[in-house]
């Protein structure tokens, strides 16, 4: 990929596709947070990508299996995002499970062993990137995607808190 800031263009090689849906949600939350930065407290939820500022607030992370609360955070100024394969999923034309997170090497749904990841980061944009990275990286590499903390849910139903 090539970015030309002077021409305001992004060039991509043939066959490379971009899906900015999740990234855009995080970015919008951050743009709004900049506007609200002067307030004592705020919370912005752009379809699950959160940006909070000011006074601490409780954020619960739900299980993708039964909706129960797996962990609660007390957060003041940060971004938090959850990504997973449970919500936007279906059976494909061959009755195989499918979802919206694709393995770029196969263009098929990625099944890595991580079914959900919640990431903390300085911004919602970064949290979104980290959560997707963790889901797509698999259980062994996922913790490295969460340098500011987070929560991983594995396909066996276990969950692991990252410091």
C-alpha positions as CSV (number, residue, x, y, z in Angstrom):
1,X,0.0,0.0,0.0
2,X,1.1,3.5,-0.7
3,X,-0.2,6.7,0.9
4,X,0.4,10.1,-0.9
5,X,-0.4,12.7,1.7
6,X,0.1,15.6,-0.8
7,X,-2.4,14.1,-3.3
8,X,-4.7,12.7,-0.5
9,X,-4.7,9.3,-2.1
10,X,-4.1,5.7,-1.0
11,X,-3.0,3.2,-3.6
12,X,-3.3,-0.6,-3.1
13,X,-2.0,-3.5,-5.2
14,X,-4.6,-5.4,-7.2
15,X,-6.5,-7.9,-5.0
16,X,-5.9,-6.0,-1.7
17,X,-9.3,-5.1,-0.1
18,X,-9.9,-2.8,2.8
19,X,-12.8,-3.0,5.2
20,X,-12.8,0.1,7.4
21,X,-16.0,-0.7,9.3
22,X,-14.5,-1.4,12.7
23,X,-11.7,1.1,12.3
24,X,-14.1,3.8,11.4
25,X,-16.2,3.2,14.5
26,X,-13.1,3.7,16.7
27,X,-11.9,6.7,14.8
28,X,-15.4,8.4,15.1
29,X,-15.4,7.8,18.8
30,X,-12.0,9.4,19.1
31,X,-13.0,12.4,17.0
32,X,-16.1,12.9,19.2
33,X,-13.9,12.5,22.3
34,X,-11.7,15.4,21.1
35,X,-14.8,17.6,20.9
36,X,-15.9,16.6,24.4
37,X,-12.5,16.7,26.0
38,X,-13.3,19.8,28.0
39,X,-16.2,18.2,29.9
40,X,-15.8,16.6,33.3
41,X,-16.9,13.2,32.0
42,X,-18.1,11.6,28.8
43,X,-18.7,8.2,27.3
44,X,-19.0,7.5,23.6
45,X,-20.3,4.2,22.2
46,X,-19.9,3.7,18.5
47,X,-21.5,0.3,18.1
48,X,-19.3,-1.3,20.7
49,X,-16.1,0.8,20.3
50,X,-16.0,3.0,23.4
51,X,-14.1,6.1,24.4
52,X,-14.4,7.4,27.9
53,X,-13.1,10.5,29.6
54,X,-13.2,12.1,33.0
55,X,-14.7,10.3,36.0
56,X,-14.2,6.6,36.3
57,X,-17.0,4.4,35.0
58,X,-17.8,0.7,35.1
59,X,-17.5,-1.2,31.8
60,X,-18.7,-4.8,31.8
61,X,-17.4,-7.4,29.3
62,X,-20.1,-10.0,28.4
63,X,-19.5,-13.6,27.5
64,X,-20.1,-14.4,23.8
65,X,-21.6,-17.7,24.9
66,X,-24.3,-16.7,27.5
67,X,-24.1,-12.9,27.9
68,X,-23.0,-13.2,31.5
69,X,-20.4,-10.6,32.8
70,X,-16.9,-12.0,32.5
71,X,-15.1,-9.0,33.9
72,X,-15.8,-5.4,34.9
73,X,-13.4,-2.5,34.4
74,X,-13.3,0.8,36.1
75,X,-12.0,3.2,33.4
76,X,-11.3,6.9,33.3
77,X,-9.6,8.0,30.1
78,X,-9.2,5.4,27.4
79,X,-10.6,3.4,24.5
80,X,-12.0,-0.1,24.8
81,X,-13.3,-2.3,22.0
82,X,-14.5,-5.9,21.7
83,X,-14.2,-8.0,18.6
84,X,-15.4,-11.5,18.0
85,X,-16.9,-14.1,15.8
86,X,-20.1,-14.7,17.7
87,X,-22.5,-11.9,16.6
88,X,-22.1,-11.6,12.9
89,X,-22.1,-15.3,12.1
90,X,-24.1,-17.6,9.9
91,X,-24.0,-20.9,8.0
92,X,-22.6,-20.6,4.5
93,X,-23.9,-22.2,1.3
94,X,-22.3,-25.5,2.4
95,X,-23.8,-25.3,5.9
96,X,-20.4,-24.5,7.4
97,X,-20.1,-21.9,10.2
98,X,-19.0,-18.5,8.8
99,X,-18.5,-15.0,10.2
100,X,-17.2,-11.6,9.3
101,X,-13.6,-11.8,10.3
102,X,-11.6,-13.2,7.4
103,X,-8.2,-14.8,7.2
104,X,-6.5,-12.6,4.6
105,X,-4.5,-15.6,3.2
106,X,-7.7,-17.7,2.4
107,X,-10.5,-15.0,2.3
108,X,-12.4,-17.5,4.5
109,X,-13.6,-16.9,8.0
110,X,-10.7,-17.2,10.5
111,X,-11.1,-19.7,13.2
112,X,-8.1,-19.2,15.5
113,X,-9.3,-20.5,18.9
114,X,-10.0,-16.9,20.1
115,X,-13.7,-16.2,19.8
116,X,-13.7,-12.8,21.4
117,X,-11.1,-10.2,22.5
118,X,-11.6,-7.0,24.4
119,X,-8.7,-4.5,24.2
120,X,-7.9,-1.4,26.3
121,X,-5.8,1.3,24.6
122,X,-5.3,5.1,24.8
123,X,-7.8,5.5,22.0
124,X,-10.9,3.7,20.6
125,X,-9.1,3.4,17.3
126,X,-6.2,1.6,18.8
127,X,-8.4,-0.6,20.9
128,X,-10.3,-1.7,17.8
129,X,-7.1,-2.6,16.0
130,X,-5.8,-4.5,19.0
131,X,-9.0,-6.4,19.5
132,X,-9.1,-7.6,15.9
133,X,-5.4,-8.4,16.0
134,X,-6.0,-10.6,19.1
135,X,-8.9,-12.5,17.6
136,X,-7.0,-13.1,14.3
137,X,-3.7,-14.0,16.0
138,X,-4.8,-17.0,18.0
139,X,-4.4,-17.9,21.7
140,X,-0.6,-18.0,21.8
141,X,0.0,-14.6,20.1
142,X,-3.1,-12.7,21.2
143,X,-1.7,-11.5,24.5
144,X,1.0,-9.5,22.7
145,X,-1.8,-7.6,20.9
146,X,-3.1,-6.3,24.3
147,X,-0.2,-4.3,25.7
148,X,-2.5,-2.1,27.8
149,X,-4.7,-5.0,29.0
150,X,-7.8,-6.8,27.9
151,X,-9.7,-10.0,28.0
152,X,-9.5,-13.1,25.7
153,X,-12.3,-15.6,25.4
154,X,-11.3,-19.0,23.8
155,X,-13.4,-21.4,21.9
156,X,-13.3,-23.9,24.8
157,X,-15.2,-21.3,26.9
158,X,-12.3,-20.2,29.1
159,X,-11.3,-16.6,29.4
160,X,-8.0,-14.9,30.3
161,X,-7.4,-11.5,31.6
162,X,-4.3,-9.7,30.2
163,X,-2.6,-7.4,32.6
